Amino acid sequence: MTDQTTLRGGSAPSLTRRQAYEQRLRRRSITIAAGSTLAVVLAVVLLVPLAPGWEAVKRSFFNGEVFAKTFPGLLDAFVMNVAIFLWCAPIIAVLGLVIALCRDVRSPAFYPLRLFGAIYTDVFRGLPVILVIYLIGFGVPGLGLPRPWNSPYIWGSLALILVYAAYVAEVIRSGIDSIHHSQRAAAASLGLSDGETMRYVVLPQAIRNVAPANMNLFIALQKDVALLSFIGPVEVFRQAGVYKSLMANFTPYVGAAVIFLALTIPATRYADYLMNKQRRRQS
């Protein structure tokens, strides 16, 4: 007997009761979320302008004329943020991997490497980023080194590298520990040495597993580049401060925030995409 679905031109079969219930539940959730979001937006749009000091805040923080004058200069200064990020990120990745491997060594003869990795991560994860920047950025040039070795760009970048490598190392180490020991045993049964097992079996899986977490760390690094302004480099945050002093207006800081958001929001969404992809792969 010919199936009714075929006679109807291959249309999709009707939903089961469970599928229909889940569909109604999704629609209800979307409706509630959209309604609550709209209510919050309307409350902000309608109520904030009614505040007594709104006009003063608008002139100080949302001045369109000041924004138009300063935004091109802020974009030029942001090039320095990107440059610092681009030369720090690969060094952080390599140093973080080295520290993670030091912490994973199992031979008693290499215990000093394991101890060094533990001390390194404890120290640089325990110190605030800005404190490390101050200690290195002001301390090392204070030794009286000749140019260019007294540059705050060099030593500020080194401070970021040391701190973020500690975090990246711990993330990679967690990825290494997540690989089941049976895979090491299987590699050993195939005649692979410990180094070959780590290189060809453990690390490829570990790095893939921790890619989303490290992506979030590098997003944070891009923002923390602005902290180098405290020791001298003229990047977007410091340039915004210069404009603020010249124009007696805080709008340049809003312009700097817009630039950071334009870069970090797409990167954050990509990190979320990687995490969801990883979750689907593991389920």
N, C-alpha and C positions, 0 to 999 in steps of 0.2 A: 504494500500500500504506500502511495506517495506521501512523503512527509509534508505537512501543511506549511512548514517554513520554506521548503523548496518551491511550493506553488506560489508563495508570496514574493518570489524573487530573491530568496536567500537572506531575508531580513534576520536580524539578531533575535534569538529566543527571548521570551519574557524573563524578567528578573525573578529570582527566588524571593521568598518572604524575607530571608535574612539580608539579601542584597538590597531589597527595597527599603528595609528598615535602616541599614547603614547609609543609604543614599539620602533618606529623609533626615537622618542625624547629621550628616555632613552639611546639607543645605541649611538646617537650623543653626548649626555652629557658625557657618559663614554669615548668615543673616545677623546673628547676635554680635559677631565680631565687627561687621561693617557698621551696624547701628551704634555700638559703643564708641568706635573710632570716630564716626561722624559727630557724635555728641561731644566728645572731648575737643575735636577741632573747632566746632562751633563755639564751645565755651571759651576757648583760648582767643579766637578771633573776635568774639563779641565782648568778652569781659575785660581782657587785658587793656584795650584802648580806653576803658572807663576808669582805670587807675589814675589817681591825681598826678603822678609824676610821669605818665606815659610820654607826654610831649618832650620832656627833657631827656628821657631815655632814648626816644626816637632820634633826637638831634645828635646825641652822643654816640650811639651805637649803630644806627641804621641810616646814616646820612648818605643819600645817593650820590651827591656831588663829591664828597670825600672818597667814597668807594670807587667811583669812576677814575679819580685822579691817582689813587694809590694802587689799585689792583694790578696794572701792568708791572709796576716795580716789584710787587710781591711775587708775581709769577717769575720774574727774573731771579729774585733771591731764592725761590724754591728750587731752582736748578742746582744750587749748592746742596740743599737737602737731599735731592736725588743722587747727586754725585757721591756724597758721603755714604749714603745707603748702598750704592752700587759697589763701592770698594770695600765696605765692611761686610756685606752679606756673604760673599764667597769665603772670606777668611773665617768668619764665624762658623759657617757650615763645616769647613775642613777641621778647624780647631775643636769644635764640638764633637765631631766624629772621633778624633784622636783621643780626646778625654774620655769619651764613652768606651772606647776600646781599652783604654788603660784601666778603667773601672771593671771591665769584664775579664781581665786576664785571670787565669786559674792556676797557673804554675807558681809554686812557692818561691821560685827564683825571681819572679817578676813582681813579688809583693810590693816593693817600693813604688812601682808604677801605679798599682792599685791604691796605695796609700796617698800618692800624689793626686790622683784623680778625685779621691774622696775629699781631701783637704781643699783642693781647688774649687770644687762645686760648693762645699760648705761656706767657704769664705765669700765668693763672689755672688752666691745667691743670697747670702745673709746681709750684704751691704746694699744700701739704697743706690740706685744708678747715679743720682746727682752727687752723692758723696764720693763715689769712685771718680767721677768726672772732675770734681774739685781737687781731689788728692793727686791725681795724675796730671790733670791739665795745668795746675799751678805748681805742683811739686817738681816734676821733671824739668820744665823750662827754668826753674829756679836754680838748677845745677850750673847754669851759665853756658849751655851748649851753643855752638855757633849755628847760624842759619844754614839750612832750613830746619835743623833738628830741634829748634825751640818753638816750632809752629804749633799753635793750639789746634789746628786742623788734624795734625798727626796724632798728638797725645789725647785729644778728645775722642778721636776715632778709636784709638787703642783702648780707652776706657769702655766704650760701647762694646768693642770686640770681646774684651775679657769678661764682661758681665753676661752678655747674651750667649757666649759660647758655653758658659756654665749651664744655662737653662736648656740650650739645644742638646748638650751632652746628656742631661738627665732624661730628656724626651727620647733620644735615641736609645739610651740604656733601657728605658722601659719597653721600647720596641724590641730590643734584643731579648729581654727577659720574657716577652710574650710568646716567643717561638718555643714550641714544645721541645723538651729535651729528647724526645724520640727522633726528631729530625737530625740532631747531632749524632745520635747513635746510628741512625741509618747511613749517614754520610761516612762515619767511621767504618762501618761494615763494607762500604764500597772502596775503602782504601784512601779516603781523603784525610789529609793532615788537619790539625786544628785550624791552621791559618786558611787552608783551602775551604774548610767547612764554613768558617766565618765569612769568607769572601763570596763564595758561590751559593751558599744555602741560607745562612742566617741573615746577613746584611740586606740582601735584596728584599726579603720579606719584611724585615724590621723597618727599613726606610720607607717602604710603601705604606706600612701600617701607621707610621707617625707623621706622614706628610701633612695631613690637615692640622695637627697640633703645631708643627714647625711653621706652617704657613701663618698661623695666628701670631707666633712669636715674631716673625719678620714684619707683620703689620704693625706690631707694637714697636719694633725697632725704627720703622719709618717715622713714627710719631716722636720717639725719644731722641731722634737726631736734633730736634728743636732745643733740647737741654744743653747742647754745646754752645748755645748763644751766651750762656753765663760765663764762659771763659774766653769769649772773643769772636768766634766765627760769625760772619754776617750772613745768616740764613733767613728764612722767611719770618720766623718769630722775632728775631732781633730787628729786621727791617720794619716789621709792623710797629715795634716799639719806637723806632726812629720817627716814623710817620706820625705816631701818636703824639710824640713830643713836639714835632714841628707844627701840627695842626690842632693840638689840644682837643683831640677827638679820638674815641675808641673804635671807630668804624674799621680802621685797618686790621684790628685783631679779628673782627668778624670776617673780613676778607681772607685772612690767613686760615681761619676755621673752615671757610668754604673750600679753599684749595685742598686742605687735608682731607675733608670729607669726600671731595671728588675723587681722590685717589684711594682712600681706605675703604669706602663703602663697597665699590666693585670687588676689591680684594677680599673683603670679609664675606661677601656673597659667594665668591669662588671657593673660599675655605669651607663654607657651609655646604656647597655642592660636593666638595671632596669628601666631607664627613658623611653626607647622606649616601654617596656612592659606596663608600667603605662599609657603611651599615647594611646596605642592601646586599653587598657581596658576602658579608659574614652571616646574614640571616638565612 
